[in-house]
């Protein structure tokens, strides 16, 4: 009888524990909750955090069973770069660390954070850039407010950016968006519009508005920017760990590229190439110019608008990159102890572009 009672009591306790787990999983989670959610981060229905997509992707990495050996950096145009395709072609686990309006400051902080977690497993890098990558804009709130990333910047820079970062309204990252566990964007507003019948032709007409063409034709070329300093420091850091990054100049939809070039976009492209050539004398990296989709066999219909590739086009681009730059996907053999420390650039105030919407700089 005593054994039967104990067994019944154990069953009740087990049932109560199971209910508690289920209730915990069903509870709406905040990214800054001290309790780790029972549901994997990428499966959450809401994600509220001042650090927005920067914090979200740090959380994804923390849930990975092993460190990524290939990381994709860039802005929103790189969000569909498929880590699964990279792994299939290289055998290396990959992670998409592209962000909305991603800048070199993001790559600097994320690389340092990854190295702090696994110093003996430095990631190879595919870095997606365009002519406007190196213009200075206000730093993303996640770089300022998430200590995992903010620790890699001078305190003076964090102090200068904090008031603006803390004043930004908090938005649910997963409202209308879905990501994979590997950081890849699976669904966002572009997909919703396409599902509702928006065609690539209509999207291009909307994309080529007067404001966009004015930005394309303003012939402004970044010089001595903070973004350039952090780009060079990140390349130096990766080189110290035996990594040769692959820099990919991202494509535009052919109709849009033709229109851009007709209003003076070529000046920006030439400025980008001059800058990369100058940096190549000090740092080791490979550049693939994929501005024209014909270079990698891209499909002109596989865009969401004039600049943002679908996953299908991104996979074609990845296959070309792996074929053309196999040396950028070799696991580093440099011992962590032999890698020289790389300090961040010294803080200096810089003018930040705030008049142009971030999407138009991507």
Residue pairs with C-beta under 8 A, 6 or more apart in sequence:
21 38
24 35
24 37
24 38
25 37
25 38
25 39
28 45
28 46
29 37
29 39
29 44
29 46
29 47
30 48
30 49
31 47
31 48
31 49
31 51
31 55
31 56
31 59
32 49
32 50
37 44
40 63
40 181
41 47
41 56
41 59
41 60
41 63
42 60
42 63
42 179
42 180
42 181
44 174
45 174
46 172
46 174
46 175
47 56
47 172
47 173
47 174
48 170
48 171
48 172
48 173
49 55
49 56
49 142
49 146
49 170
49 173
50 141
50 142
50 145
50 146
50 165
50 166
50 168
50 170
51 58
51 141
51 142
51 145
51 146
51 149
52 100
52 140
52 141
52 142
52 171
52 173
53 99
53 100
53 142
53 173
54 99
54 106
54 140
54 141
54 142
54 143
54 146
54 149
55 142
55 146
55 148
56 173
56 179
57 95
57 96
57 97
57 99
57 110
57 183
58 110
58 113
58 146
58 148
58 149
60 95
60 179
60 181
60 182
60 183
61 68
61 95
61 114
61 117
61 183
63 181
64 93
64 95
64 181
66 93
67 93
67 114
67 117
67 118
67 121
67 123
68 83
68 93
68 94
68 95
68 114
68 123
69 92
69 93
69 94
69 121
69 123
69 124
69 331
70 83
70 86
70 87
70 90
70 92
70 93
70 94
70 95
70 123
70 124
70 125
70 126
70 329
71 94
71 95
71 96
71 97
71 110
71 111
71 114
71 123
71 124
71 125
71 126
72 78
72 81
72 83
72 86
72 94
72 95
72 96
72 97
72 98
72 125
72 126
72 127
72 128
72 183
73 97
73 98
73 102
73 106
73 107
73 110
73 125
73 126
73 127
73 128
74 81
74 98
74 102
74 127
74 128
74 129
74 248
74 250
75 98
75 99
75 100
75 101
75 102
75 103
75 128
75 130
75 133
75 362
76 98
76 99
76 100
76 101
76 102
76 308
76 359
76 362
77 98
77 128
77 130
77 250
77 307
77 308
77 309
77 362
78 96
78 98
78 102
78 128
78 250
78 314
79 96
79 98
79 100
79 184
79 185
79 188
80 184
80 185
80 308
80 309
80 310
80 311
80 313
80 314
81 96
81 98
81 126
81 128
81 184
81 314
81 317
81 318
82 96
82 184
82 311
82 314
82 315
82 318
83 93
83 94
83 95
83 96
83 180
83 182
83 183
83 184
84 94
84 182
84 184
85 314
85 315
85 318
85 319
86 92
86 94
86 126
86 318
86 322
87 93
87 94
89 318
89 319
89 322
90 322
90 329
92 124
92 329
92 331
94 182
95 123
95 182
95 183
96 180
96 182
96 183
96 184
96 185
97 106
97 107
97 110
97 183
98 128
98 183
99 106
99 140
99 142
100 140
100 358
101 137
101 140
101 358
101 359
101 361
101 362
103 133
103 137
103 139
103 140
103 227
103 230
104 133
104 134
104 227
104 228
104 230
104 231
104 234
105 139
105 140
105 143
105 153
105 226
105 227
105 230
106 140
106 143
107 125
107 127
107 230
107 231
107 234
108 152
108 230
108 233
108 234
108 237
108 344
109 143
109 149
109 150
109 152
109 153
110 149
111 123
111 125
111 234
111 237
111 238
112 152
112 237
113 148
113 149
113 152
114 122
114 123
115 122
115 237
115 241
119 336
119 339
120 335
120 336
122 238
122 241
122 242
122 243
122 332
122 334
123 243
124 243
124 245
124 246
124 328
124 329
124 330
124 331
124 332
125 238
125 243
125 245
125 246
125 328
126 245
126 246
126 248
126 318
126 321
126 328
127 245
127 246
127 247
127 248
128 248
128 250
129 247
129 248
129 249
129 250
129 272
130 249
130 250
130 272
130 307
130 362
131 221
131 265
131 268
131 269
131 271
131 272
132 215
132 222
132 268
132 361
132 362
133 227
133 231
134 222
134 225
134 227
134 228
134 231
134 272
134 275
135 220
135 222
135 225
135 227
135 353
135 361
136 222
136 225
136 226
136 227
136 350
136 351
136 352
136 353
137 352
137 353
137 354
137 358
137 361
138 161
138 164
138 352
138 354
139 157
139 161
139 165
141 165
141 166
141 168
142 149
143 149
143 150
143 153
143 161
144 150
144 158
144 161
144 162
144 165
145 162
145 165
145 166
150 158
152 344
153 344
154 344
154 345
154 346
154 347
156 347
157 347
160 347
160 349
176 187
176 188
176 189
176 192
177 185
177 187
177 188
177 189
178 185
178 186
178 187
178 188
179 185
179 186
180 186
184 311
190 304
190 305
190 308
193 203
193 304
194 304
200 253
200 300
200 301
200 303
200 304
200 305
203 303
203 304
203 305
203 306
204 253
204 255
204 256
204 305
204 306
206 305
207 256
207 305
207 306
207 307
208 256
208 259
208 306
211 360
212 306
212 360
213 259
213 260
213 263
215 356
215 360
215 361
216 259
216 260
216 263
216 264
216 265
216 268
217 260
217 263
217 264
217 265
218 264
219 264
219 267
219 268
220 268
221 267
221 268
221 271
221 272
222 228
222 271
222 275
225 350
226 345
226 348
226 350
228 275
229 345
230 344
230 345
231 279
232 279
232 282
232 283
233 342
233 343
233 344
233 345
235 245
235 279
235 283
235 284
235 285
236 282
236 283
236 342
237 342
238 244
238 245
239 283
239 284
240 334
240 339
240 340
240 342
241 332
241 334
241 336
241 339
242 332
242 333
242 334
242 339
243 332
244 284
244 285
244 286
244 327
244 328
245 285
245 286
245 328
246 285
246 286
246 288
246 321
246 325
246 328
247 276
247 285
247 286
247 287
247 288
248 287
248 288
248 290
248 317
248 321
249 269
249 272
249 287
249 288
249 289
249 290
249 291
250 290
250 291
250 307
250 309
251 257
251 290
251 291
251 292
251 293
251 295
251 296
251 298
251 309
251 317
252 260
252 291
252 306
252 307
253 293
253 300
253 303
253 305
253 306
253 307
254 292
254 293
254 300
255 300
255 306
256 305
256 306
256 307
257 265
257 291
257 292
257 306
269 291
273 289
276 287
279 285
280 287
286 325
286 327
286 328
288 320
288 321
288 324
288 325
289 295
290 296
290 298
290 317
290 320
293 299
293 300
293 313
295 320
296 316
296 317
296 319
296 320
296 321
297 316
297 320
298 309
298 313
298 316
298 317
299 312
299 313
299 316
302 309
302 310
302 312
302 313
303 309
303 310
303 313
304 310
307 362
309 317
321 328
322 329
353 361
